[in-house]
Amino acid sequence: MTAQIIKVEPFDLVVFGGTGDLAYRKLFPALYHRCKDGQFTEPTRIIGVSRRAVDRDAFRATVKDALVKLGGANEQTDAAPIEKFLARIDYVAVDVMGDQGWDALTAMLGADERVRAYYLATSPDLFGPIAKRLGANGLATARSRIIVEKPIGKDGVSAAAINNDLGAVFLESNIFRIDHYLGKETVQNLMALRFANALFEPLWNSAHIDHVQITVAETLGVEGRGAYYDASGAIRDMVQNHMLQLLCLVAMEPPSSLQADALRDEKLKVLKSLAPINDQNAAAMTVRGQYRAGFADGGPAPSYLRDIEKEASDTETFVALKIGVANWRWAGVPFYLRSGKRLPQRFSEIVIGFQRVPHAIFQSGADGIPANRLVIRVQPDEGIKLWLMIKEPGPGGMRLQHVPLDMSFAKAFAGPSADAYERLLMDAVRGNASLFMRRDEVEAAWKFIDPIRQAWANLREAPRPYPAGSWGPAAAIALIERDGRTWNEEYE
């Protein structure tokens, strides 16, 4: 089955931070693949912006190198598509905190009223200044969009300040706060699974679901991001954005349509329904950890302190939470979230644990008949598994086995799916904000996270140590097992 390519109208995409890691590793490869698949129309341009004084040919050479090394392009067999893509690329040096280079960027963009998308692949402290400069130089036209990466601030106050700066120049409908998890194929299929099938939605409530697990596990450490990560930690880096967004898609009510605000209204309701975690219950509802030296990702792994070259740090590299959603649909259903670095495997998944059968008529082990589970694998090997009980074939009695109905996207749809950035960039160009966060979502997420961080500060407890290559502190296992449940262990 071949994906349908829907062309986008001509646009200019300006990448601030155009010589940075995100641009080379994700943005330029994503744009190249959309160009190669014939999604662009003429005259589309991509303009890199940074402070470095680099001529256009030298910049194109670095982009080409990134496409070959990081973007899956083959220098020989893909020579023509690469050159066609590179011909779209230009570069201008701009001091985003000063006046230098803005006139050159203005002249390069010209007076054409085509769609303009400004991608801010920079640190969050530059979001406001860049937006102000775009406005002051007349570059925030009616057909302009601004795209900003997470994190939006470091807490609720700073997030509100950034949003104020963006909103002073751009309409909310033209501000695209990107969370690449929302562009992943399986995440979008979660909505299809729920709202396009009569099988699941009647069961999607506390009467039939026992609990929900969301895991984002990484085998790597901080990998050169030590300064950023030590000021952020797992709860800011992963939970406040990626994981709460996944929770919202699992827990939200059916939207009236797929229009952006209809979807985001329902996600906002979930965020506002999260049962508070604060000084009174943080010790019982949360676990934070920090990796020590161990064995991970195929070899010896240093400690977090060694990775960041510090003697001490209270930053967590692992976090587990037990969250309640205080509404009728989810009353009494715990949502267990965990995320960490230097864990044994790299994957992201959502597990829907259904209630056990009310009465077992079959012989079973001491633990009884296992409950059905729906496992939604976000990455890698995107797919869906529904674990069921069936009779083992053959004579000799009724012997039951717990087996999965397994649907791999790569097998079902002939190859890997498009990268999340490919989809999100094209949605931003089209002006489709369905998969992007609205201002009130961001601020509602911080309103839930800030009291947790404050409670940790008040507890004055260091993150619990765990060896690299393990599944985090033992307390994270206790968090779920004291409720008579266990983390999903069938990862393959």
SEDOFI-403383 format. One record per residue (C-alpha): residue number from 1; x, y negated, z negated. Coordinates in steps of 0.2 Angstrom, whole numbers, plus 5000, padded with zeros to 4 digits. Layout:
REM SEDOFI-403383
ATOM  num  east  north    up
ATOM  NUM     X      Y     Z
...
REM end
This chain:
REM SEDOFI-403383
ATOM  num  east  north    up
ATOM    1  5000   5000  5000
ATOM    2  5008   4983  5006
ATOM    3  5005   4967  4996
ATOM    4  4996   4954  5005
ATOM    5  5006   4938  5008
ATOM    6  4997   4922  5007
ATOM    7  5007   4907  5013
ATOM    8  5009   4891  5003
ATOM    9  5008   4874  5010
ATOM   10  5025   4864  5013
ATOM   11  5032   4859  4996
ATOM   12  5048   4851  4988
ATOM   13  5055   4861  4973
ATOM   14  5067   4851  4963
ATOM   15  5077   4861  4950
ATOM   16  5084   4851  4936
ATOM   17  5098   4862  4929
ATOM   18  5101   4868  4947
ATOM   19  5119   4875  4943
ATOM   20  5114   4884  4927
ATOM   21  5111   4902  4923
ATOM   22  5092   4902  4924
ATOM   23  5093   4894  4941
ATOM   24  5106   4906  4948
ATOM   25  5099   4922  4939
ATOM   26  5080   4920  4941
ATOM   27  5074   4905  4951
ATOM   28  5084   4905  4967
ATOM   29  5083   4924  4969
ATOM   30  5064   4923  4966
ATOM   31  5062   4909  4979
ATOM   32  5073   4918  4991
ATOM   33  5062   4934  4991
ATOM   34  5046   4923  4994
ATOM   35  5055   4915  5008
ATOM   36  5061   4932  5015
ATOM   37  5043   4938  5014
ATOM   38  5037   4924  5025
ATOM   39  5027   4915  5011
ATOM   40  5035   4898  5015
ATOM   41  5029   4886  5028
ATOM   42  5039   4872  5036
ATOM   43  5046   4860  5030
ATOM   44  5048   4867  5013
ATOM   45  5064   4861  5004
ATOM   46  5073   4867  4988
ATOM   47  5084   4853  4979
ATOM   48  5096   4857  4965
ATOM   49  5100   4844  4953
ATOM   50  5113   4843  4939
ATOM   51  5127   4831  4933
ATOM   52  5140   4839  4943
ATOM   53  5147   4831  4959
ATOM   54  5145   4845  4971
ATOM   55  5143   4844  4990
ATOM   56  5129   4853  4998
ATOM   57  5139   4866  5007
ATOM   58  5148   4871  4991
ATOM   59  5131   4872  4982
ATOM   60  5124   4883  4995
ATOM   61  5139   4894  4994
ATOM   62  5136   4897  4975
ATOM   63  5117   4900  4978
ATOM   64  5122   4913  4991
ATOM   65  5134   4921  4979
ATOM   66  5120   4922  4966
ATOM   67  5108   4930  4979
ATOM   68  5120   4944  4983
ATOM   69  5126   4947  4965
ATOM   70  5110   4944  4955
ATOM   71  5096   4944  4968
ATOM   72  5097   4960  4977
ATOM   73  5101   4952  4994
ATOM   74  5113   4961  5005
ATOM   75  5126   4950  5013
ATOM   76  5127   4961  5029
ATOM   77  5109   4967  5032
ATOM   78  5100   4951  5025
ATOM   79  5112   4939  5034
ATOM   80  5098   4931  5044
ATOM   81  5085   4929  5029
ATOM   82  5099   4922  5018
ATOM   83  5104   4909  5031
ATOM   84  5086   4904  5034
ATOM   85  5084   4902  5015
ATOM   86  5100   4892  5012
ATOM   87  5095   4880  5026
ATOM   88  5081   4874  5015
ATOM   89  5093   4870  5001
ATOM   90  5100   4853  4996
ATOM   91  5109   4846  4981
ATOM   92  5110   4829  4972
ATOM   93  5120   4824  4957
ATOM   94  5109   4815  4944
ATOM   95  5113   4809  4926
ATOM   96  5096   4813  4918
ATOM   97  5100   4802  4903
ATOM   98  5106   4787  4913
ATOM   99  5103   4778  4930
ATOM  100  5116   4787  4941
ATOM  101  5109   4798  4955
ATOM  102  5090   4794  4954
ATOM  103  5090   4782  4969
ATOM  104  5099   4796  4979
ATOM  105  5085   4809  4973
ATOM  106  5071   4796  4977
ATOM  107  5079   4794  4995
ATOM  108  5080   4812  4998
ATOM  109  5062   4816  4993
ATOM  110  5056   4801  5004
ATOM  111  5038   4795  5005
ATOM  112  5031   4811  5010
ATOM  113  5015   4815  5000
ATOM  114  5018   4834  5001
ATOM  115  5017   4845  4985
ATOM  116  5032   4842  4973
ATOM  117  5037   4853  4959
ATOM  118  5050   4848  4947
ATOM  119  5057   4863  4937
ATOM  120  5066   4859  4921
ATOM  121  5078   4873  4919
ATOM  122  5086   4863  4905
ATOM  123  5086   4862  4886
ATOM  124  5070   4856  4879
ATOM  125  5077   4840  4872
ATOM  126  5079   4834  4890
ATOM  127  5061   4838  4895
ATOM  128  5054   4821  4888
ATOM  129  5069   4810  4896
ATOM  130  5067   4818  4913
ATOM  131  5048   4816  4913
ATOM  132  5051   4798  4909
ATOM  133  5064   4795  4922
ATOM  134  5053   4803  4935
ATOM  135  5039   4791  4931
ATOM  136  5050   4776  4930
ATOM  137  5057   4780  4948
ATOM  138  5040   4783  4955
ATOM  139  5043   4801  4958
ATOM  140  5028   4808  4948
ATOM  141  5015   4807  4963
ATOM  142  4997   4813  4962
ATOM  143  5003   4829  4970
ATOM  144  5018   4832  4958
ATOM  145  5019   4846  4946
ATOM  146  5031   4848  4932
ATOM  147  5037   4865  4926
ATOM  148  5045   4867  4909
ATOM  149  5052   4883  4901
ATOM  150  5050   4889  4883
ATOM  151  5053   4885  4870
ATOM  152  5042   4870  4869
ATOM  153  5050   4862  4854
ATOM  154  5057   4871  4838
ATOM  155  5041   4868  4828
ATOM  156  5024   4860  4829
ATOM  157  5030   4842  4826
ATOM  158  5043   4843  4840
ATOM  159  5032   4853  4852
ATOM  160  5019   4839  4850
ATOM  161  5032   4826  4853
ATOM  162  5038   4835  4870
ATOM  163  5019   4836  4875
ATOM  164  5017   4818  4872
ATOM  165  5031   4813  4883
ATOM  166  5026   4825  4897
ATOM  167  5008   4819  4895
ATOM  168  5013   4801  4896
ATOM  169  5018   4804  4914
ATOM  170  5009   4819  4921
ATOM  171  4991   4824  4919
ATOM  172  4988   4840  4909
ATOM  173  4982   4849  4925
ATOM  174  5000   4845  4932
ATOM  175  5010   4852  4918
ATOM  176  5015   4870  4919
ATOM  177  5022   4878  4904
ATOM  178  5030   4894  4910
ATOM  179  5030   4910  4900
ATOM  180  5037   4923  4912
ATOM  181  5029   4937  4903
ATOM  182  5012   4931  4909
ATOM  183  5018   4934  4927
ATOM  184  5023   4952  4925
ATOM  185  5012   4964  4934
ATOM  186  5007   4975  4920
ATOM  187  5001   4960  4909
ATOM  188  4990   4954  4923
ATOM  189  4983   4972  4925
ATOM  190  4978   4971  4907
ATOM  191  4965   4959  4912
ATOM  192  4960   4970  4927
ATOM  193  4960   4986  4915
ATOM  194  4948   4977  4903
ATOM  195  4937   4967  4914
ATOM  196  4935   4977  4930
ATOM  197  4932   4994  4922
ATOM  198  4916   4999  4913
ATOM  199  4926   5012  4904
ATOM  200  4936   5002  4892
ATOM  201  4927   4986  4887
ATOM  202  4913   4994  4877
ATOM  203  4926   5002  4867
ATOM  204  4937   4987  4865
ATOM  205  4932   4983  4847
ATOM  206  4935   4988  4829
ATOM  207  4922   5002  4830
ATOM  208  4933   5011  4842
ATOM  209  4951   5004  4840
ATOM  210  4961   5008  4824
ATOM  211  4976   4997  4828
ATOM  212  4986   4988  4841
ATOM  213  5005   4988  4843
ATOM  214  5016   4976  4853
ATOM  215  5034   4979  4854
ATOM  216  5048   4969  4864
ATOM  217  5064   4979  4861
ATOM  218  5081   4974  4868
ATOM  219  5097   4983  4868
ATOM  220  5108   4968  4871
ATOM  221  5114   4955  4857
ATOM  222  5114   4937  4860
ATOM  223  5126   4938  4875
ATOM  224  5133   4921  4876
ATOM  225  5118   4912  4869
ATOM  226  5124   4912  4851
ATOM  227  5122   4893  4848
ATOM  228  5104   4893  4855
ATOM  229  5099   4909  4847
ATOM  230  5106   4905  4830
ATOM  231  5095   4889  4829
ATOM  232  5080   4899  4835
ATOM  233  5079   4917  4829
ATOM  234  5068   4930  4835
ATOM  235  5051   4922  4829
ATOM  236  5054   4907  4839
ATOM  237  5063   4915  4854
ATOM  238  5050   4929  4856
ATOM  239  5035   4929  4845
ATOM  240  5029   4911  4846
ATOM  241  5027   4913  4865
ATOM  242  5029   4930  4873
ATOM  243  5021   4941  4860
ATOM  244  5007   4929  4854
ATOM  245  5002   4928  4873
ATOM  246  5002   4947  4874
ATOM  247  4991   4947  4858
ATOM  248  4979   4935  4866
ATOM  249  4977   4944  4882
ATOM  250  4973   4960  4872
ATOM  251  4961   4952  4859
ATOM  252  4952   4938  4869
ATOM  253  4934   4939  4874
ATOM  254  4929   4941  4892
ATOM  255  4931   4924  4901
ATOM  256  4917   4917  4912
ATOM  257  4929   4917  4927
ATOM  258  4947   4918  4932
ATOM  259  4948   4899  4932
ATOM  260  4963   4892  4922
ATOM  261  4953   4884  4908
ATOM  262  4941   4898  4906
ATOM  263  4955   4910  4903
ATOM  264  4965   4898  4892
ATOM  265  4949   4893  4882
ATOM  266  4947   4912  4877
ATOM  267  4966   4913  4872
ATOM  268  4965   4898  4862
ATOM  269  4950   4905  4852
ATOM  270  4961   4920  4847
ATOM  271  4976   4909  4842
ATOM  272  4964   4899  4831
ATOM  273  4957   4916  4823
ATOM  274  4974   4923  4818
ATOM  275  4973   4926  4799
ATOM  276  4986   4914  4791
ATOM  277  5003   4921  4785
ATOM  278  5010   4910  4772
ATOM  279  5018   4910  4754
ATOM  280  5005   4920  4747
ATOM  281  5007   4935  4759
ATOM  282  5022   4933  4769
ATOM  283  5032   4946  4759
ATOM  284  5019   4959  4762
ATOM  285  5015   4955  4780
ATOM  286  5032   4951  4788
ATOM  287  5049   4959  4789
ATOM  288  5065   4950  4796
ATOM  289  5082   4958  4800
ATOM  290  5099   4955  4807
ATOM  291  5110   4967  4816
ATOM  292  5126   4973  4809
ATOM  293  5140   4983  4818
ATOM  294  5134   4999  4826
ATOM  295  5132   5009  4842
ATOM  296  5121   5001  4855
ATOM  297  5119   5000  4874
ATOM  298  5131   5014  4877
ATOM  299  5145   5009  4866
ATOM  300  5151   5001  4850
ATOM  301  5142   4985  4846
ATOM  302  5149   4971  4835
ATOM  303  5138   4962  4821
ATOM  304  5128   4947  4824
ATOM  305  5139   4936  4814
ATOM  306  5154   4942  4825
ATOM  307  5144   4938  4841
ATOM  308  5140   4921  4835
ATOM  309  5158   4919  4827
ATOM  310  5151   4913  4810
ATOM  311  5154   4920  4792
ATOM  312  5136   4918  4787
ATOM  313  5119   4915  4795
ATOM  314  5101   4917  4789
ATOM  315  5094   4919  4807
ATOM  316  5084   4934  4811
ATOM  317  5087   4945  4826
ATOM  318  5073   4956  4822
ATOM  319  5055   4952  4816
ATOM  320  5040   4963  4812
ATOM  321  5023   4956  4808
ATOM  322  5006   4963  4803
ATOM  323  4993   4951  4810
ATOM  324  4974   4951  4808
ATOM  325  4962   4943  4820
ATOM  326  4948   4936  4809
ATOM  327  4933   4938  4820
ATOM  328  4919   4950  4823
ATOM  329  4927   4960  4837
ATOM  330  4943   4963  4828
ATOM  331  4938   4963  4809
ATOM  332  4949   4976  4800
ATOM  333  4960   4980  4815
ATOM  334  4979   4976  4812
ATOM  335  4990   4970  4826
ATOM  336  5008   4976  4822
ATOM  337  5021   4966  4832
ATOM  338  5040   4969  4832
ATOM  339  5054   4962  4842
ATOM  340  5073   4964  4840
ATOM  341  5090   4964  4848
ATOM  342  5102   4978  4847
ATOM  343  5089   4991  4847
ATOM  344  5091   5009  4854
ATOM  345  5080   5005  4870
ATOM  346  5075   4991  4881
ATOM  347  5056   4990  4884
ATOM  348  5041   4980  4881
ATOM  349  5024   4988  4878
ATOM  350  5007   4987  4871
ATOM  351  4999   5002  4862
ATOM  352  4980   5003  4859
ATOM  353  4978   5016  4846
ATOM  354  4960   5022  4846
ATOM  355  4950   5029  4831
ATOM  356  4952   5048  4828
ATOM  357  4937   5059  4832
ATOM  358  4925   5059  4817
ATOM  359  4924   5078  4815
ATOM  360  4937   5090  4822
ATOM  361  4929   5107  4828
ATOM  362  4946   5113  4834
ATOM  363  4960   5121  4824
ATOM  364  4974   5108  4822
ATOM  365  4989   5105  4812
ATOM  366  4991   5097  4795
ATOM  367  4989   5079  4803
ATOM  368  4973   5084  4812
ATOM  369  4970   5080  4831
ATOM  370  4980   5065  4837
ATOM  371  4970   5050  4841
ATOM  372  4969   5044  4859
ATOM  373  4981   5030  4864
ATOM  374  4982   5018  4879
ATOM  375  5000   5013  4882
ATOM  376  5003   4998  4893
ATOM  377  5022   4997  4898
ATOM  378  5026   4979  4903
ATOM  379  5045   4983  4907
ATOM  380  5054   4992  4913
ATOM  381  5045   5005  4924
ATOM  382  5029   4996  4923
ATOM  383  5014   5007  4921
ATOM  384  4999   5013  4911
ATOM  385  4997   5029  4901
ATOM  386  4981   5036  4893
ATOM  387  4985   5049  4880
ATOM  388  4971   5062  4879
ATOM  389  4969   5079  4871
ATOM  390  4966   5094  4883
ATOM  391  4966   5113  4882
ATOM  392  4982   5121  4886
ATOM  393  4979   5132  4902
ATOM  394  4978   5151  4900
ATOM  395  4970   5164  4889
ATOM  396  4972   5167  4871
ATOM  397  4961   5154  4862
ATOM  398  4958   5136  4862
ATOM  399  4975   5128  4861
ATOM  400  4975   5109  4862
ATOM  401  4989   5098  4869
ATOM  402  4992   5079  4869
ATOM  403  4996   5074  4886
ATOM  404  4996   5057  4896
ATOM  405  4987   5052  4912
ATOM  406  5001   5042  4919
ATOM  407  5000   5029  4932
ATOM  408  5017   5021  4938
ATOM  409  5015   5005  4948
ATOM  410  5031   5009  4957
ATOM  411  5024   5026  4963
ATOM  412  5006   5021  4966
ATOM  413  5011   5005  4976
ATOM  414  5026   5011  4985
ATOM  415  5041   5002  4976
ATOM  416  5044   4989  4963
ATOM  417  5033   4974  4960
ATOM  418  5038   4956  4963
ATOM  419  5048   4948  4949
ATOM  420  5037   4937  4937
ATOM  421  5046   4921  4943
ATOM  422  5041   4924  4961
ATOM  423  5022   4924  4956
ATOM  424  5023   4910  4944
ATOM  425  5033   4898  4955
ATOM  426  5020   4901  4969
ATOM  427  5006   4898  4957
ATOM  428  5013   4882  4951
ATOM  429  5015   4876  4969
ATOM  430  4997   4880  4973
ATOM  431  4992   4871  4957
ATOM  432  4985   4887  4949
ATOM  433  4988   4886  4930
ATOM  434  4979   4902  4925
ATOM  435  4995   4910  4920
ATOM  436  5003   4895  4911
ATOM  437  5000   4889  4893
ATOM  438  4990   4873  4890
ATOM  439  4995   4861  4877
ATOM  440  4983   4866  4864
ATOM  441  4988   4884  4865
ATOM  442  5006   4879  4862
ATOM  443  5002   4869  4847
ATOM  444  4990   4882  4840
ATOM  445  5004   4895  4841
ATOM  446  5016   4884  4831
ATOM  447  5002   4881  4819
ATOM  448  5002   4900  4815
ATOM  449  5021   4902  4816
ATOM  450  5027   4887  4806
ATOM  451  5019   4893  4789
ATOM  452  5028   4909  4791
ATOM  453  5045   4901  4794
ATOM  454  5042   4890  4779
ATOM  455  5037   4905  4768
ATOM  456  5053   4913  4773
ATOM  457  5063   4897  4768
ATOM  458  5054   4897  4751
ATOM  459  5057   4915  4748
ATOM  460  5076   4912  4750
ATOM  461  5079   4930  4755
ATOM  462  5092   4934  4768
ATOM  463  5087   4944  4783
ATOM  464  5088   4963  4780
ATOM  465  5103   4971  4788
ATOM  466  5101   4985  4801
ATOM  467  5114   4994  4811
ATOM  468  5115   4990  4830
ATOM  469  5107   5005  4839
ATOM  470  5093   5008  4826
ATOM  471  5075   5003  4826
ATOM  472  5078   4988  4813
ATOM  473  5076   4988  4795
ATOM  474  5068   5002  4785
ATOM  475  5055   4989  4779
ATOM  476  5048   4988  4797
ATOM  477  5044   5006  4797
ATOM  478  5036   5004  4779
ATOM  479  5026   4990  4786
ATOM  480  5016   5001  4797
ATOM  481  5018   5018  4788
ATOM  482  5011   5012  4771
ATOM  483  4994   5009  4781
ATOM  484  4995   5028  4787
ATOM  485  5001   5023  4804
ATOM  486  5017   5024  4814
ATOM  487  5026   5015  4828
ATOM  488  5024   5023  4844
ATOM  489  5039   5035  4848
ATOM  490  5035   5041  4865
ATOM  491  5045   5029  4875
ATOM  492  5048   5039  4890
REM end
